[in-house]
């Protein structure tokens, strides 16, 4: 099942730029896919993760971090136990063969586009969670690779940005149910595990998100993760209003406070 365009079908701008080609591939693979818990096209998520990355290779991994899982799930739709409702994992050998075939197709596709992504294929494989793995095992593999002698921090940076984006309040249903709270708490535990394994300086190259999720706003667990957080802009605006209220006569409505100015001779204007 072909989910993406061939190299000759891409626009010249997509063929000539590695990041543009990676974004086009991601858009093709996730075309028509929607967020599971909120409204909106799913490609917003990998796009936001990629925009936080500093280097081209990190951005490519950010665009692709969910593509292999999505293609695998298209080929092998999720099966659930009729009694417990839990997902039934794929046989390990079947899943590994399918993932390696998908990775080879991606590698060949970008070779046709003129890009060598051989060094990114193992890291893309690492970012692909196996259905039989627990989440702790999955995060542990990524951390172990980053700590190995020939490893790289790229998968850790992408995964941390992925977790923070998935934990955003606007990426989750409101109000949250018990499963939603447990899922977001799992994301926060993984973030804290990554932060404990690597110094914060390792992630200074990561750009700020357009909707900022700072570390102190990421609550470790429970319903705090879904609290209504005031943005810095809103807090500053409220502080300015409070300061204006002390300096401007109380009878002035807020919409006219911006027009309140002292005259050159020090006399206040008369308001009726």
Buried (B, 14 or more C-beta within 10 A) or exposed (E): EEBBBEBEEBEEEBBEBBBBBBBBBBBBBBEEBEBEBEEEBBBEBBBBBBBBBEEEBBBBBBBBBBBBBBBBEEEBEEEEEEEEEEEEEBEEEEBEEBBEEBBEBBBEBBEEBEBEBEEBBBBBBBBBBBBEBEEEEBBBBBBEBBEEEEBBBBBBBBBBBBBBBBBBBEBBBEEBEEEBBEBBBBBBBBBBBBBEBBEEEBBEEBEEBEEEBEEEBBBEBEEBBBEEBEEEEEEEEEEEEEEBEEEBEEEBEEEEBEEBEEEEEEEEEEEE
